[in-house]
């Protein structure tokens, strides 16, 4: 289980992310499902996943809305089983 929070200094990008939340959730579910336990069980692995998550969100928002001013993503919960 992973909970993600987005950071942006551009309110329009945050609004765009909120409006496209189901699409973002689906894309991130696909991304997270492709990860192995071994890959995300280290700090380096989680940092790489965080970078991939940011890229995924920015790409999706750019394609859908032309806005991609998301500055960062944070994992506010990261539970491995």
ABEGO torsion letter per residue (X at the ends): XBBBBBBBABAAAAAAAAAAAAAAAAAAAAAAAABBAAAAABAAAAAAAAAAAAAAAAAAAAAAAGBAABABBBBABBBBX
